Amino acid sequence: MNNFLNKLQRFLYGRNGLDRFSIALAVFYFITSIICSFFKNPIIRLIPLLPLGYLVFRFLSKNLTARRRENDWYIRVFGGFAGRVKTTYARLSDTTHKYYRCPNCRQRIRVPKFKGKIEICCPKCGTKFIRNTGK
């Protein structure tokens, strides 16, 4: 068993492995395989193999420069999406605070709810503005 693990470790040395783009490809594979399982057409059922094949290709690739470039592209295009979803969910589930944007620097500011009309001072730029946080 130990000999097999050593051979596997030597084989995987210098390979790309998993990165954020590969994880997104795996998620895309699972979603498309679930959707395509409802169809009877065998050609449509082969569609999920495309992202799976590319995932395996990226995982085993030794061309680290090209794979890093692809991962950087993915993070640049889609990377902020996950963060926006996470912060929007946190903001919507927060029952004790309201969120405002500074009119000057667009910094997001969290203030307590139900304080009435209050003056808010932006911690980033110092701009003061008045907002109603509810009764």
VENTACOR-V393152 format. One line per field, one symbol per residue. ss: DSSP state (H for helix, E for strand, - for the rest). A space follows every 10 residues. Layout:
# VENTACOR-V393152
ss = ???
This chain:
# VENTACOR-V393152
ss = -HHHHHHHHH HH-------H HHHHHHHHHH HHHHHH---- -HHHH--HHH HHHHHHHHHH ---HHHHHHH HHHHHHHHHH HHHHHHHHHH HHH---EEEE E------EEE EE----EEEE E------EEE EE---
